[in-house]
Amino acid sequence: MSDAPLISVVVPNYNHANYLPTALAALIAQTWTNIEIVVVDDGSTDNSCDVIADFARRDSRIRLVALPANVGVNRAIQEGVRTISGDYLYMASADDVVEPNFLERTIGVLFSAPDAAFCFSDPMELIDATGERRRFPLRLAERPVAFDPQSFADLLAANYFHISSQTILFRRAAFLDTGGYLPDLEWMADWFLNHVAAFRHGVCYLPESLCYLRIRADSIWAVSIRDAEARRRVLGRVLARLAEPAYADVRGRFRRAALLPEYHFSTLMWLLADPQGRSLITPRLVGRLINRSTWSFFRPAAPLWLRRKMRQVASAGWSGSGR
């Protein structure tokens, strides 16, 4: 595979020494072997750097970038991206796990769609407390498929789903075109980048489960979602970004897709209070806010089979919508 394109993997890490061995072992076991793995340690206070350095001694494809102080995950990723050489880019979490053929399967789909910004696949969960693994197929297609920007906006308008960032392999140029992970957007930075890139360049979908998202009670997302004021603040920043001239080309597709980073009853009130937010309100968005916020209330108590059934019903509705 000496003539194969180089895939750069950036792994931001902060105090995940206990998870790093599993995550790094999964990356060096990839069947696509032409990779570089840049682990950016974000000022950890545990023995993370020792763990990374030990892996780097055993595999020359691994490189440690040790930041002198904690700057946050988005800035850490940007620091790592500045050092890479590959034309393809994967952002790996220090606590998640990928199947051995993840990179090979995903880059193969991107080869068939040269304009697409990235390829994503079906999400899976790894429950940290129990080790249980759960699959959540999106059912967007039966085989790999490419969507141009407008058809992807139409797809999201008819059938809302979440793109798990842990499943995305980017074309590096498309990642850089969006401006990368914007630090001021905090935990919504990857959501914003993913959809800006998709609405500019199009995307590919691979209907396979290849990446496990570790579900932890102390994750950044889990903590932030319980802080209403923080959610309102960061949503306001997302709306302000969308109003900037740099994103004028994709703003209409966000509105067409009735797309927001979160859907709660309170979100509608926040939109109404924000001039940029009011311009995004459509009947479709209001209906989605009501439906999604109602489902989010019942979802924690819903059994796994019901969650999968709801995904299947949503997909069937989209398939029959005449796309």
VOMARTOR-131808 format. One record per residue (C-alpha): residue number from 1; residue in one letter; chain; x, z, y. Coordinates in nm, 4 decimals. Example, Ala and Ser with C-alpha at 12.3 -4.5 7.8 and 13.67 -1.06 7.14 Angstrom:
! residues 2
1	A	A	1.2300	0.7800	-0.4500
2	S	A	1.3670	0.7140	-0.1060
This chain:
! residues 323
1	M	A	0.0000	0.0000	0.0000
2	S	A	0.3041	-0.0460	0.2242
3	D	A	0.1351	-0.3239	0.4236
4	A	A	-0.1945	-0.1352	0.4583
5	P	A	-0.3057	-0.0232	0.8057
6	L	A	-0.2004	0.3252	0.9072
7	I	A	-0.4748	0.5866	0.9363
8	S	A	-0.3945	0.8757	1.1700
9	V	A	-0.5569	1.2088	1.0887
10	V	A	-0.5721	1.4726	1.3623
11	V	A	-0.6476	1.8286	1.2491
12	P	A	-0.7090	2.0848	1.5264
13	N	A	-0.6552	2.4386	1.4031
14	Y	A	-0.7062	2.7856	1.5423
15	N	A	-0.6605	3.0837	1.3115
16	H	A	-0.7727	2.8980	0.9977
17	A	A	-0.4719	2.9829	0.7819
18	N	A	-0.7039	3.0777	0.4947
19	Y	A	-0.8813	2.7377	0.5001
20	L	A	-0.5855	2.5098	0.5770
21	P	A	-0.4452	2.4842	0.2214
22	T	A	-0.7753	2.3451	0.0882
23	A	A	-0.8228	2.1057	0.3808
24	L	A	-0.4648	1.9746	0.3789
25	A	A	-0.4544	1.9413	0.0006
26	A	A	-0.7646	1.7204	0.0173
27	L	A	-0.6045	1.5006	0.2842
28	I	A	-0.2722	1.4455	0.1077
29	A	A	-0.4654	1.3636	-0.2116
30	Q	A	-0.6346	1.0626	-0.0472
31	T	A	-0.6242	0.7407	-0.2476
32	W	A	-0.5473	0.5618	0.0817
33	T	A	-0.1879	0.6790	0.1055
34	N	A	-0.0694	0.5156	0.4300
35	I	A	-0.1653	0.8063	0.6528
36	E	A	-0.0079	1.0393	0.9057
37	I	A	-0.1512	1.3882	0.9413
38	V	A	-0.1014	1.5579	1.2779
39	V	A	-0.2005	1.9243	1.2668
40	V	A	-0.2391	2.0640	1.6172
41	D	A	-0.2142	2.4405	1.6126
42	D	A	-0.4019	2.5699	1.9139
43	G	A	-0.2061	2.8897	1.9771
44	S	A	-0.3078	3.0627	1.6532
45	T	A	-0.2345	3.4331	1.6137
46	D	A	-0.2395	3.4264	1.2329
47	N	A	0.0168	3.2599	1.0040
48	S	A	-0.1301	2.9096	1.0442
49	C	A	0.1996	2.7584	1.1640
50	D	A	0.3789	2.8889	0.8560
51	V	A	0.1155	2.7325	0.6304
52	I	A	0.1370	2.3976	0.8126
53	A	A	0.5171	2.3994	0.8149
54	D	A	0.5215	2.4647	0.4409
55	F	A	0.2977	2.1631	0.3781
56	A	A	0.5112	1.9509	0.6134
57	R	A	0.8247	2.0362	0.4157
58	R	A	0.6565	1.9122	0.0989
59	D	A	0.4959	1.5980	0.2457
60	S	A	0.6643	1.3952	0.5194
61	R	A	0.3301	1.2520	0.6314
62	I	A	0.2361	1.5893	0.7821
63	R	A	0.3524	1.6835	1.1313
64	L	A	0.2924	2.0063	1.3228
65	V	A	0.2182	2.0070	1.6952
66	A	A	0.2254	2.3717	1.8029
67	L	A	0.0637	2.4418	2.1400
68	P	A	0.2043	2.7454	2.3249
69	A	A	-0.1415	2.8768	2.4178
70	N	A	-0.5021	2.8339	2.3131
71	V	A	-0.6570	2.5426	2.5063
72	G	A	-0.9727	2.4787	2.3011
73	V	A	-1.0539	2.2292	2.0286
74	N	A	-1.1232	1.9295	2.2545
75	R	A	-0.7942	1.9547	2.4425
76	A	A	-0.6120	2.0199	2.1160
77	I	A	-0.7531	1.6974	1.9724
78	Q	A	-0.6504	1.5048	2.2827
79	E	A	-0.2958	1.6429	2.2490
80	G	A	-0.2855	1.5250	1.8889
81	V	A	-0.4226	1.1789	1.9690
82	R	A	-0.1419	1.1276	2.2229
83	T	A	0.1127	1.1454	1.9400
84	I	A	-0.0430	0.9151	1.6801
85	S	A	0.0532	0.5624	1.5765
86	G	A	-0.2361	0.4392	1.3594
87	D	A	-0.5037	0.1870	1.4520
88	Y	A	-0.7612	0.4047	1.2730
89	L	A	-0.8332	0.7671	1.3528
90	Y	A	-0.9964	1.0513	1.1627
91	M	A	-1.0611	1.3936	1.3180
92	A	A	-1.0510	1.6438	1.0344
93	S	A	-1.1605	2.0047	1.0712
94	A	A	-0.9219	2.2677	0.9404
95	D	A	-1.2001	2.4277	0.7367
96	D	A	-1.3749	2.1184	0.5941
97	V	A	-1.3057	1.9207	0.2761
98	V	A	-1.3091	1.5465	0.1962
99	E	A	-1.3327	1.3648	-0.1348
100	P	A	-1.0134	1.1841	-0.2499
101	N	A	-1.1568	0.8357	-0.1858
102	F	A	-1.3063	0.9128	0.1561
103	L	A	-1.0571	0.7172	0.3687
104	E	A	-1.0333	0.4250	0.1261
105	R	A	-1.4092	0.3797	0.1005
106	T	A	-1.4671	0.4171	0.4745
107	I	A	-1.1911	0.1880	0.6011
108	G	A	-1.3069	-0.0753	0.3538
109	V	A	-1.6447	-0.0869	0.5278
110	L	A	-1.4796	-0.1116	0.8708
111	F	A	-1.2772	-0.4115	0.7529
112	S	A	-1.6053	-0.5998	0.7062
113	A	A	-1.7278	-0.5245	1.0619
114	P	A	-1.4407	-0.5877	1.3043
115	D	A	-1.6436	-0.5035	1.6172
116	A	A	-1.7755	-0.1651	1.4999
117	A	A	-1.6411	0.1491	1.6678
118	F	A	-1.6556	0.3609	1.3544
119	C	A	-1.8013	0.4102	1.0104
120	F	A	-2.0009	0.7208	0.9177
121	S	A	-2.1503	0.8378	0.5908
122	D	A	-2.3956	1.0906	0.4471
123	P	A	-2.3315	1.4559	0.5330
124	M	A	-2.2767	1.7361	0.2858
125	E	A	-2.2624	2.1106	0.3398
126	L	A	-2.0264	2.3636	0.1855
127	I	A	-2.1760	2.7117	0.2245
128	D	A	-1.8826	2.9348	0.3056
129	A	A	-2.0393	3.2572	0.1808
130	T	A	-2.1335	3.1244	-0.1636
131	G	A	-1.9331	2.8064	-0.2234
132	E	A	-2.2567	2.6120	-0.2803
133	R	A	-2.2398	2.2383	-0.2043
134	R	A	-2.5427	2.0481	-0.0735
135	R	A	-2.5975	1.6763	-0.0220
136	F	A	-2.8228	1.5364	0.2521
137	P	A	-2.8471	1.1561	0.2142
138	L	A	-2.9620	0.9845	0.5326
139	R	A	-3.1164	0.6955	0.3373
140	L	A	-3.0511	0.4452	0.6147
141	A	A	-2.9632	0.1692	0.3679
142	E	A	-2.8920	0.1213	-0.0013
143	R	A	-2.5507	-0.0365	0.0595
144	P	A	-2.2940	-0.0384	0.3417
145	V	A	-2.4381	-0.1905	0.6579
146	A	A	-2.3282	-0.2662	1.0147
147	F	A	-2.5453	-0.2119	1.3234
148	D	A	-2.4845	-0.3777	1.6577
149	P	A	-2.5340	-0.1511	1.9640
150	Q	A	-2.8959	-0.2462	2.0326
151	S	A	-3.0094	-0.2313	1.6705
152	F	A	-2.8477	0.1115	1.6372
153	A	A	-3.0381	0.2334	1.9444
154	D	A	-3.3567	0.0952	1.7892
155	L	A	-3.2768	0.2717	1.4632
156	L	A	-3.2346	0.6064	1.6379
157	A	A	-3.5534	0.5492	1.8361
158	A	A	-3.7527	0.5049	1.5144
159	N	A	-3.5707	0.7506	1.2910
160	Y	A	-3.3762	1.0370	1.4450
161	F	A	-3.0820	1.1645	1.2437
162	H	A	-2.7593	1.3482	1.3139
163	I	A	-2.4232	1.1761	1.2680
164	S	A	-2.1873	1.4285	1.1131
165	S	A	-1.8561	1.3890	1.2958
166	Q	A	-1.6708	1.5018	0.9829
167	T	A	-1.7756	1.1736	0.8172
168	I	A	-1.6496	0.9389	1.0923
169	L	A	-1.3471	0.7113	1.0729
170	F	A	-1.2832	0.5597	1.4181
171	R	A	-1.1087	0.2528	1.5349
172	R	A	-0.8556	0.4140	1.7635
173	A	A	-0.9203	0.1642	2.0447
174	A	A	-1.2923	0.2460	2.0458
175	F	A	-1.2201	0.6187	2.0530
176	L	A	-0.9903	0.5794	2.3527
177	D	A	-1.2405	0.3489	2.5261
178	T	A	-1.4900	0.6351	2.5514
179	G	A	-1.2397	0.8716	2.7114
180	G	A	-1.2007	1.0822	2.3996
181	Y	A	-1.3333	1.4350	2.3606
182	L	A	-1.4212	1.5512	2.7124
183	P	A	-1.3264	1.9212	2.7366
184	D	A	-1.6060	2.0113	2.9793
185	L	A	-1.8682	1.9075	2.7209
186	E	A	-1.7464	2.1792	2.4835
187	W	A	-1.9258	2.1639	2.1447
188	M	A	-2.1295	1.8602	2.2569
189	A	A	-1.8159	1.6502	2.3194
190	D	A	-1.8125	1.4860	1.9769
191	W	A	-2.1873	1.4110	1.9939
192	F	A	-2.1395	1.2407	2.3323
193	L	A	-1.8355	1.0409	2.2258
194	N	A	-1.9947	0.9266	1.8990
195	H	A	-2.3028	0.7839	2.0655
196	V	A	-2.1251	0.6274	2.3627
197	A	A	-1.8959	0.4455	2.1187
198	A	A	-2.1906	0.3425	1.8989
199	F	A	-2.3927	0.2091	2.1933
200	R	A	-2.0948	0.0090	2.3206
201	H	A	-1.9496	-0.1364	2.0035
202	G	A	-2.1900	-0.0786	1.7144
203	V	A	-2.1246	0.1200	1.3969
204	C	A	-2.1132	0.0986	1.0187
205	Y	A	-2.2965	0.3215	0.7726
206	L	A	-2.1748	0.4006	0.4227
207	P	A	-2.4501	0.5499	0.2010
208	E	A	-2.2197	0.7854	0.0134
209	S	A	-2.1448	1.1584	0.0302
210	L	A	-1.7714	1.2036	0.0831
211	C	A	-1.7218	1.4892	0.3340
212	Y	A	-1.8182	1.8566	0.3201
213	L	A	-1.8998	2.0424	0.6413
214	R	A	-1.8258	2.4105	0.5914
215	I	A	-2.1182	2.6223	0.7120
216	R	A	-1.9887	2.9435	0.8669
217	A	A	-2.1811	3.2071	1.0606
218	D	A	-1.8929	3.2379	1.3102
219	S	A	-1.8391	2.8678	1.3810
220	I	A	-1.8351	2.7469	1.7420
221	W	A	-2.1658	2.5650	1.6914
222	A	A	-2.3370	2.8599	1.5221
223	V	A	-2.2353	3.0972	1.8006
224	S	A	-2.3138	2.8576	2.0861
225	I	A	-2.6586	2.7619	1.9615
226	R	A	-2.7692	3.1240	2.0063
227	D	A	-2.6645	3.1267	2.3746
228	A	A	-2.9455	2.9623	2.5721
229	E	A	-2.7630	2.9758	2.9054
230	A	A	-2.4536	2.8106	2.7573
231	R	A	-2.6688	2.5387	2.6001
232	R	A	-2.8372	2.4684	2.9330
233	R	A	-2.5017	2.4549	3.1126
234	V	A	-2.3431	2.2111	2.8688
235	L	A	-2.6555	1.9929	2.8492
236	G	A	-2.6415	1.9655	3.2285
237	R	A	-2.2845	1.8402	3.2006
238	V	A	-2.3888	1.5794	2.9429
239	L	A	-2.6624	1.4569	3.1794
240	A	A	-2.4157	1.4438	3.4688
241	R	A	-2.1717	1.2397	3.2595
242	L	A	-2.4434	0.9912	3.1659
243	A	A	-2.5156	0.9407	3.5360
244	E	A	-2.1551	0.8383	3.6057
245	P	A	-2.0800	0.4668	3.6620
246	A	A	-1.8440	0.4713	3.3619
247	Y	A	-2.1440	0.5164	3.1313
248	A	A	-2.3953	0.2911	3.3075
249	D	A	-2.3667	0.0393	3.0223
250	V	A	-2.4991	0.2848	2.7625
251	R	A	-2.7395	0.5023	2.9619
252	G	A	-3.0370	0.2748	2.8906
253	R	A	-2.9706	0.2954	2.5176
254	F	A	-2.9689	0.6753	2.5275
255	R	A	-3.3093	0.6577	2.6971
256	R	A	-3.4393	0.3914	2.4565
257	A	A	-3.3309	0.6020	2.1592
258	A	A	-3.4866	0.9221	2.3017
259	L	A	-3.1510	1.0783	2.2278
260	L	A	-3.0385	1.4283	2.3214
261	P	A	-2.7802	1.6624	2.1701
262	E	A	-3.0516	1.9196	2.0968
263	Y	A	-3.4293	1.9388	2.0722
264	H	A	-3.5980	2.2676	2.1637
265	F	A	-3.9092	2.3530	2.3639
266	S	A	-3.6812	2.4878	2.6368
267	T	A	-3.4948	2.1558	2.6554
268	L	A	-3.7951	1.9834	2.8152
269	M	A	-3.8049	2.2464	3.0895
270	W	A	-3.4327	2.1942	3.1508
271	L	A	-3.4824	1.8186	3.1739
272	L	A	-3.7676	1.8548	3.4203
273	A	A	-3.5488	2.0745	3.6421
274	D	A	-3.2631	1.8230	3.6456
275	P	A	-3.2903	1.4912	3.8392
276	Q	A	-3.0782	1.3138	3.5785
277	G	A	-3.2773	1.4741	3.3002
278	R	A	-3.6119	1.3617	3.4444
279	S	A	-3.4971	1.0006	3.4373
280	L	A	-3.4520	1.0217	3.0590
281	I	A	-3.8000	1.1549	2.9833
282	T	A	-4.0245	0.9150	2.7927
283	P	A	-4.3352	0.9702	2.5741
284	R	A	-4.1137	0.9170	2.2698
285	L	A	-3.8719	1.1862	2.3871
286	V	A	-4.1502	1.4369	2.4570
287	G	A	-4.2983	1.3774	2.1121
288	R	A	-3.9583	1.4183	1.9500
289	L	A	-3.8903	1.7394	2.1416
290	I	A	-4.2160	1.8854	2.0152
291	N	A	-4.1662	1.7706	1.6564
292	R	A	-3.8005	1.8661	1.6294
293	S	A	-3.8384	2.2037	1.7955
294	T	A	-4.1309	2.2868	1.5676
295	W	A	-3.9284	2.1849	1.2621
296	S	A	-3.6247	2.3868	1.3825
297	F	A	-3.8483	2.6963	1.3834
298	F	A	-3.9458	2.6506	1.0182
299	R	A	-3.6258	2.4863	0.8916
300	P	A	-3.4219	2.8044	0.8236
301	A	A	-3.6896	2.9242	0.5809
302	A	A	-3.7529	2.5820	0.4268
303	P	A	-3.6239	2.5317	0.0711
304	L	A	-3.3603	2.2666	0.0166
305	W	A	-3.6022	2.0326	-0.1625
306	L	A	-3.8353	2.0343	0.1398
307	R	A	-3.5519	1.9533	0.3814
308	R	A	-3.4529	1.6575	0.1650
309	K	A	-3.8149	1.5454	0.1373
310	M	A	-3.8537	1.5499	0.5159
311	R	A	-3.5418	1.3305	0.5452
312	Q	A	-3.6853	1.0918	0.2864
313	V	A	-4.0207	1.0699	0.4675
314	A	A	-3.8470	1.0003	0.7994
315	S	A	-3.6391	0.7255	0.6409
316	A	A	-3.9406	0.5700	0.4752
317	G	A	-4.1221	0.5675	0.8079
318	W	A	-3.8330	0.3855	0.9709
319	S	A	-3.8096	0.1336	0.6863
320	G	A	-4.1739	0.0490	0.7301
321	S	A	-4.1570	0.0239	1.1063
322	G	A	-4.0677	-0.3435	1.1018
323	R	A	-3.7036	-0.3147	1.2132
